[in-house]
Amino acid sequence: MLSHQGHDAHRPFRAQIRIAILVFSLIAAVLLLSEHRVHALSLLPYLLLIACPLLHLLHRHGSHRDKARD
């Protein structure tokens, strides 16, 4: 029983750590994008080209077969 009570006492602390990591990540992302906007925007066409094959690999094609039967 004592181990469960001790474990529950750390939950709010873990939530605060997660919130702190999230806030730090958001601040880092904003700073990186603001400083390296030109580099990030120059990658957009390549990201679109890579997204097409990735969507085909990740998309299940069962819906295409169902439409062909109708």
Secondary structure as UniProt FT lines:
FT   HELIX           2..9
FT   HELIX           11..35
FT   HELIX           37..42
FT   HELIX           44..58
FT   HELIX           62..69
//
